[in-house]
Amino acid sequence: GGREPGAGLRAAPRPPPLGAGEGAGWGLDGLGGATGGAALSSAARAELAEGGVFAVDKPRGVTSAWVVERVLETAQAALGAAGAKVGHGGTLDPEATGVLIIGINSGTRMLEGFLSGPKTYDAEVTMGVETDTQDAAGRVVAEAGYGAVEREALEALLPQFTGTIQQVPPMYSALKLKGKPMYELARDGVEVERPARDVEVHRLELLEFAPPTFTLTVECGKGLYVRTLGTDLARAAGSMGHVSALRRTRAGDFGLGQCLAVAQVSDAAEIAARLQRRPLPPGPSGRERWLARRRRRCPTERATGRRRGSARGGPPQLPGLGRLPHARAS
């Protein structure tokens, strides 16, 4: 679409390490950094009190919860005793950057639509090394050569990873087992069996191939781990790999161009000016997207959505589809 392949993957520089002083490098020096409450106009305060949703470009090295806390501080400082409720519409890993949807007050009721709605990512995969977290922050657990991996062969694998596929979630994830996040188990050296889950990949494109790295655009539904997708694809290509850079470029109707910089979340007037209240329409399912493409190509299927020789409309079942090799953290 006219943009440079892989552009923006490293647009945000790495901030200071998490922990004491988290956020200091972004113009937010921890608690008490919120400004603008006293100077906020009555109209902007009313907008903030009613609430809505907006987007933040989350930088690398801070958690999604940290961004939510900064927004909450700003809203509470502006609204005083009226208080505020804040949440997000789909977490990003600390190492990932990009579109993070934030809901304030009435906007928190809209977040489910973003949690389950379509999202788009640019993912850089580095071949040769697999890590336990499936990203650059993890411990190396396997290595393999990548000299035999060719662009054409990699592109030929993409259809196997498109549509409804089965994916085993990583140990380093927020999924819970008996009330405990799996990443806590992983940090304790415990690994448990995780059943494969059906997830939707609406679109998967190879943007750039420059060994040892390649860059993908991934449009997907709820529950997909792009880290795992990149690791699985590198394995299927005959190497090992991990996602070395991940940037969410779109969530629902929000793209990077509509995001506030993280330093701006301390300004209540900026937030009030960006709030939107229109609900996110539910994204089409993978089957619905497939049927739409088929109907554009084959007018005889428009009436029923069925293709000749099939009892039901739906993607053809390719051998091995949805039975992909998977990475297991250790």
C-alpha positions as CSV (number, residue, x, y, z in Angstrom):
1,G,0.0,0.0,0.0
2,G,2.8,2.4,-0.8
3,R,4.7,2.1,2.4
4,E,8.3,0.8,2.9
5,P,8.4,-2.9,3.9
6,G,8.9,-3.2,7.6
7,A,8.7,0.6,8.1
8,G,7.9,1.6,11.7
9,L,9.0,-1.6,13.4
10,R,11.6,0.3,15.4
11,A,10.0,3.7,15.4
12,A,10.1,3.9,19.1
13,P,13.5,3.9,20.9
14,R,13.9,1.6,23.9
15,P,13.0,3.3,27.2
16,P,14.7,2.9,30.6
17,P,14.3,-0.6,32.1
18,L,11.1,-1.5,34.0
19,G,11.1,-0.9,37.7
20,A,12.1,2.1,39.6
21,G,11.7,5.2,37.5
22,E,9.7,3.4,34.9
23,G,8.5,5.9,32.3
24,A,11.0,8.5,33.2
25,G,12.4,8.5,29.7
26,W,8.9,9.2,28.3
27,G,8.1,12.4,30.1
28,L,6.2,10.7,32.8
29,D,8.1,10.3,36.0
30,G,5.9,7.8,37.7
31,L,3.0,8.7,40.1
32,G,2.0,12.3,40.3
33,G,3.1,13.1,36.8
34,A,-0.5,13.9,35.5
35,T,-1.1,17.5,34.6
36,G,-3.9,19.7,33.3
37,G,-6.6,19.0,35.9
38,A,-6.8,22.6,37.1
39,A,-6.5,24.1,33.6
40,L,-9.0,21.8,32.0
41,S,-12.1,23.5,30.5
42,S,-15.5,22.5,31.8
43,A,-16.4,21.1,28.3
44,A,-13.2,19.0,28.3
45,R,-13.9,17.8,31.9
46,A,-17.4,16.8,30.8
47,E,-16.1,14.9,27.9
48,L,-13.6,13.1,30.1
49,A,-16.3,12.3,32.7
50,E,-18.6,10.8,30.1
51,G,-15.7,8.8,28.7
52,G,-15.0,7.0,25.5
53,V,-12.1,5.2,23.8
54,F,-8.8,6.4,22.3
55,A,-5.5,4.9,21.3
56,V,-1.9,5.2,22.6
57,D,1.2,4.3,20.7
58,K,2.8,2.1,23.4
59,P,6.6,2.2,23.4
60,R,8.9,-0.7,23.9
61,G,9.8,-1.7,27.4
62,V,6.7,-0.7,29.3
63,T,3.7,-2.8,30.1
64,S,0.1,-2.2,28.9
65,A,-0.9,-2.0,32.6
66,W,1.6,0.8,33.2
67,V,0.0,2.8,30.4
68,V,-3.5,2.2,31.9
69,E,-2.2,3.4,35.3
70,R,-0.8,6.6,33.8
71,V,-4.2,7.3,32.1
72,L,-6.0,6.6,35.3
73,E,-3.9,9.0,37.3
74,T,-4.5,11.7,34.7
75,A,-8.3,11.1,34.7
76,Q,-8.5,11.1,38.5
77,A,-6.5,14.3,38.8
78,A,-8.8,16.0,36.3
79,L,-12.1,14.6,37.7
80,G,-11.3,14.7,41.4
81,A,-14.0,13.1,43.6
82,A,-16.0,12.0,40.5
83,G,-13.3,9.4,39.9
84,A,-12.7,7.4,36.8
85,K,-12.6,3.8,35.5
86,V,-9.9,2.9,32.9
87,G,-9.1,-0.3,31.0
88,H,-7.5,-1.5,27.7
89,G,-8.8,-3.3,24.7
90,G,-6.1,-5.9,24.3
91,T,-2.7,-6.1,25.9
92,L,0.7,-5.8,24.2
93,D,3.8,-7.6,25.4
94,P,6.3,-5.3,27.1
95,E,8.7,-5.7,24.1
96,A,5.9,-4.9,21.6
97,T,4.9,-1.4,20.4
98,G,2.0,0.2,18.7
99,V,-1.8,0.7,19.0
100,L,-3.1,0.2,22.5
101,I,-6.8,0.9,22.9
102,I,-7.8,2.6,26.2
103,G,-11.3,3.0,27.5
104,I,-12.4,5.6,30.1
105,N,-15.7,5.4,32.1
106,S,-18.4,4.6,29.5
107,G,-15.7,3.6,27.1
108,T,-14.8,0.6,29.2
109,R,-18.1,-1.0,28.0
110,M,-16.8,-0.8,24.4
111,L,-13.5,-2.6,25.1
112,E,-14.9,-6.1,24.5
113,G,-15.4,-5.2,20.9
114,F,-11.7,-4.4,20.6
115,L,-10.6,-7.5,22.5
116,S,-12.4,-9.8,20.1
117,G,-12.0,-7.6,17.0
118,P,-9.4,-7.7,14.2
119,K,-5.9,-6.5,14.8
120,T,-2.9,-6.0,12.4
121,Y,0.8,-6.3,13.3
122,D,4.2,-6.0,11.6
123,A,6.5,-8.7,13.0
124,E,10.2,-9.1,12.4
125,V,11.4,-12.7,12.8
126,T,15.0,-13.4,13.3
127,M,16.0,-16.9,12.1
128,G,18.7,-19.1,13.6
129,V,17.8,-18.7,17.3
130,E,14.7,-19.8,19.2
131,T,14.0,-18.4,22.7
132,D,11.8,-19.6,25.6
133,T,9.7,-16.5,25.4
134,Q,9.6,-16.5,21.5
135,D,10.8,-12.9,21.5
136,A,14.2,-11.1,21.9
137,A,13.8,-10.9,25.7
138,G,14.0,-14.6,26.3
139,R,16.7,-17.3,26.9
140,V,18.1,-19.1,23.9
141,V,16.8,-22.7,23.8
142,A,17.6,-23.8,20.3
143,E,19.7,-22.8,17.3
144,A,19.7,-23.8,13.7
145,G,21.1,-22.7,10.4
146,Y,19.0,-20.5,8.0
147,G,21.2,-20.5,4.9
148,A,18.9,-22.9,3.0
149,V,15.7,-20.8,3.6
150,E,14.7,-19.0,0.4
151,R,12.1,-16.4,0.0
152,E,10.0,-18.4,-2.5
153,A,9.8,-21.4,-0.1
154,L,8.9,-19.2,2.8
155,E,6.1,-17.5,0.8
156,A,4.8,-21.0,-0.2
157,L,4.3,-21.8,3.4
158,L,2.1,-18.8,4.2
159,P,-1.2,-20.3,3.1
160,Q,-0.8,-23.1,5.7
161,F,-0.7,-20.4,8.4
162,T,-3.7,-18.5,7.0
163,G,-7.4,-19.0,7.8
164,T,-8.5,-21.0,10.9
165,I,-5.3,-22.7,12.3
166,Q,-4.5,-24.5,15.5
167,Q,-1.9,-22.8,17.7
168,V,-0.4,-24.0,21.0
169,P,-0.2,-20.9,23.3
170,P,3.3,-20.1,24.7
171,M,4.2,-20.8,28.3
172,Y,5.1,-17.1,28.6
173,S,1.6,-15.8,28.3
174,A,-1.1,-14.4,30.6
175,L,-3.3,-17.4,30.2
176,K,-4.1,-18.8,33.6
177,L,-3.9,-22.4,35.0
178,K,-5.8,-22.8,38.2
179,G,-5.8,-19.1,38.7
180,K,-2.1,-18.6,38.1
181,P,-0.7,-16.9,35.0
182,M,1.4,-19.3,33.0
183,Y,4.3,-16.9,32.7
184,E,4.7,-17.2,36.5
185,L,4.9,-21.0,36.1
186,A,7.4,-20.6,33.3
187,R,9.6,-18.3,35.4
188,D,9.6,-21.0,38.1
189,G,10.8,-23.5,35.5
190,V,7.5,-25.3,35.3
191,E,6.1,-26.3,31.9
192,V,2.6,-27.7,31.4
193,E,0.8,-29.2,28.4
194,R,-1.3,-26.6,26.6
195,P,-4.1,-27.7,24.3
196,A,-4.0,-26.3,20.8
197,R,-6.7,-23.6,20.1
198,D,-8.4,-22.5,16.9
199,V,-7.3,-19.0,16.0
200,E,-8.0,-16.9,12.9
201,V,-5.3,-15.4,10.6
202,H,-7.2,-13.2,8.1
203,R,-4.2,-12.1,6.2
204,L,-0.5,-13.0,6.2
205,E,2.0,-11.4,3.9
206,L,5.8,-11.4,3.6
207,L,6.9,-7.8,3.5
208,E,10.7,-8.2,3.5
209,F,13.2,-11.1,3.3
210,A,16.7,-10.2,4.4
211,P,18.3,-13.2,6.1
212,P,18.6,-13.8,9.0
213,T,15.4,-11.7,9.3
214,F,12.1,-11.6,7.5
215,T,9.2,-9.3,8.1
216,L,5.5,-10.2,8.1
217,T,2.2,-8.4,8.1
218,V,-0.4,-10.3,10.2
219,E,-4.1,-9.5,10.4
220,C,-5.7,-11.7,12.9
221,G,-8.6,-12.3,15.3
222,K,-8.7,-12.8,19.1
223,G,-6.3,-15.2,20.8
224,L,-3.5,-15.4,18.2
225,Y,0.1,-15.1,19.5
226,V,2.2,-13.5,16.8
227,R,5.3,-14.6,18.7
228,T,4.2,-18.2,18.3
229,L,3.2,-17.7,14.7
230,G,6.7,-16.4,13.9
231,T,8.4,-19.2,15.7
232,D,6.2,-21.9,14.0
233,L,6.8,-20.4,10.6
234,A,10.6,-20.4,11.1
235,R,10.4,-24.0,12.1
236,A,8.3,-25.0,9.1
237,A,10.9,-23.3,6.9
238,G,13.6,-25.6,8.3
239,S,15.2,-23.2,10.8
240,M,14.5,-21.8,14.2
241,G,13.4,-18.3,15.0
242,H,11.9,-15.7,17.3
243,V,10.0,-12.5,16.9
244,S,12.7,-9.8,17.3
245,A,10.3,-6.8,16.8
246,L,6.6,-6.5,17.0
247,R,4.4,-3.5,16.2
248,R,0.6,-3.4,16.3
249,T,-0.4,-1.1,13.4
250,R,-4.2,-1.3,13.8
251,A,-6.8,-2.3,16.3
252,G,-10.4,-2.0,15.0
253,D,-10.8,1.5,13.6
254,F,-7.7,2.9,15.1
255,G,-4.4,3.0,13.3
256,L,-1.0,4.4,14.3
257,G,-1.8,7.9,12.9
258,Q,-4.7,8.2,15.4
259,C,-2.6,7.4,18.5
260,L,-1.4,9.7,21.3
261,A,2.2,9.5,22.2
262,V,2.7,8.0,25.6
263,A,4.0,11.3,27.0
264,Q,0.7,12.9,26.1
265,V,-1.4,10.7,28.4
266,S,-0.5,13.0,31.2
267,D,-2.5,15.8,29.5
268,A,-6.2,15.4,30.3
269,A,-7.2,17.9,27.6
270,E,-5.4,15.9,24.9
271,I,-7.2,12.7,26.0
272,A,-10.6,14.5,26.1
273,A,-10.1,15.7,22.6
274,R,-9.3,12.2,21.2
275,L,-12.2,10.3,22.9
276,Q,-14.6,8.5,20.6
277,R,-17.9,6.8,21.6
278,R,-18.9,4.9,18.5
279,P,-18.9,1.2,19.2
280,L,-16.7,-1.1,17.3
281,P,-18.6,-3.2,14.8
282,P,-17.8,-6.9,15.2
283,G,-15.2,-8.0,12.7
284,P,-16.1,-10.6,10.1
285,S,-15.1,-14.2,10.8
286,G,-12.5,-16.0,8.8
287,R,-15.3,-17.9,7.0
288,E,-17.2,-14.8,6.2
289,R,-14.0,-13.2,4.7
290,W,-13.4,-16.3,2.7
291,L,-16.9,-16.4,1.4
292,A,-16.7,-12.7,0.4
293,R,-13.6,-13.4,-1.7
294,R,-15.2,-16.4,-3.3
295,R,-18.3,-14.5,-4.2
296,R,-16.3,-11.7,-5.8
297,R,-14.5,-14.3,-8.0
298,C,-17.4,-16.7,-8.7
299,P,-20.9,-15.1,-9.1
300,T,-22.7,-18.4,-9.1
301,E,-21.9,-18.8,-5.4
302,R,-23.3,-15.4,-4.4
303,A,-26.8,-16.8,-3.6
304,T,-25.9,-19.6,-1.3
305,G,-22.2,-19.2,-0.4
306,R,-21.7,-22.8,-1.5
307,R,-19.3,-24.1,-4.0
308,R,-20.0,-27.0,-6.4
309,G,-19.4,-30.4,-4.8
310,S,-19.5,-29.2,-1.2
311,A,-22.3,-29.7,1.3
312,R,-21.5,-26.5,3.1
313,G,-19.7,-23.2,2.2
314,G,-16.3,-22.9,3.7
315,P,-12.5,-23.0,2.9
316,P,-11.3,-26.2,1.3
317,Q,-9.6,-28.6,3.8
318,L,-6.0,-28.8,2.8
319,P,-3.8,-31.7,4.0
320,G,-2.1,-30.7,7.2
321,L,-3.9,-27.4,7.6
322,G,-4.3,-26.5,11.2
323,R,-1.7,-29.2,12.3
324,L,1.3,-27.0,12.5
325,P,4.6,-27.7,14.3
326,H,4.6,-25.6,17.5
327,A,7.2,-24.2,19.8
328,R,7.2,-25.1,23.5
329,A,8.8,-22.8,26.0
330,S,11.3,-24.5,28.3
